[in-house]
Amino acid sequence: MEKLDFCVPDESDVLHIEGGKPLRGTIVVRGAKNLVSKAMVAALLSELPSELRNVPNIRDVQVVSKLLRMHGARVTYDENEGTVLVEPSHVELPDTQKVREISETSRIPILFCGPLLHRLRKAFIPSLGGDLIGNRPINFHIHALEQFGAVIGERTKQGFYITAPNGLHGAKVNLDYPSVGATEQVLLTAVLADGITELSNAAIEPEIMDLINILQKMGAIISVNTDRVIKIEGVDGLQGYTHTALPDRIETASWAALALATQGNITIQGAVQSDMTTFLNVFRKVGGAFDISDDCIRFYSISDHLNPVALETNVHPGFMTDWQQPMVIALTQADGLSIVHETVYENRFQFVQPLKKMGANIQIYKECLGPTPCRFGAKNFEHSIAISGPTPLVGTNFLVPDIRGGFSHVIAALTASKESSVYGISLIDRGYENFREKLSAVNATFE
């Protein structure tokens, strides 16, 4: 193995992988990371208990559980059953330093604002962290909250307080871009605001729709129009909920891409077809095959020949940005030229450089290489790539850049010949439940 060209944060936080063989087996995927954390925050909108089912044991669940406890709620998590019980009868403002420590690795604290403003008329917003996949400012969150009548306090490096001395009222909110985070913020704030809220250019991802299902169970009145307009009629109070989270379509696609890249055969229990349509179409075009049952999808390769494709990520129902990184690994094994145009995050291709060290032929461009000129095209961002294949991959050292890029590096290592070492793997735990055990279940070789 070559010398490391990066600083290792923790010598024990590493996975040594032997690749180069087809992976076969069965794994289980539980609730979506991008839903369960927001559903747990929604429980604060009521004083009554709420129970969320099909919850994965991932770090984001641990982070939100800790935040809820800091705010006075009782949280009980049963890992075996996959259930979280939130009892929020008592809510209080937490120690700001403790919230800041959590916010360095997560952006979830910003979504506490709406529920806390309704319950306490005050909330603290720390400086936020999260994956470094692009610029994700909180300005649109703040602007939306101001439209509801919130008052922003003095900003410092540590964060700032936001208050609602006169309560919150309905508002007309128009998003410049259908941001998932901003849509969640508006939903969690509008359901108890006085009057009607109209949100234009809203995100309509399946996880957003499932959050709406939860809020409706709690007593909210929400309608979704076909033109990305969501209307919320504020109510006087909400009750608790019992809800089973929809399965994680990102994790499903990640394991499917692993099967494709290694010419393997992986069955994913808990996966459903309805939210995977766009991915499944691309998977088939590339040369993979799948069998769909009521409670699982089997992904497999039908030949050693993969087809190149042109991809453009987009908001739902487009090809999801979190799907492209695992799929890029498979496309290095496709026979011909593939194009990937990223239109959601401007900095999502930082995971590509180690792939080039492995032998992948990937060129990065600042131009829009897709059919749609996007918001990054004239801003000097490297947001398109061209992949020429097939190229054999040879093991190397990786440092996990973000959750999805990190799992993609694991896929690359399992596709490559010789040994690879993936450092910083604990970051992958934020979005992939028990992924080491699942690697064993598909007969991956690692230590």
Order of alpha helices (4+ residues) and beta strands (2+ residues): beta-beta-alpha-beta-alpha-beta-beta-alpha-alpha-beta-alpha-beta-beta-beta-alpha-beta-alpha-beta-beta-beta-alpha-beta-alpha-beta-beta-beta-alpha-beta-alpha-beta-beta-beta-alpha-beta-alpha-beta
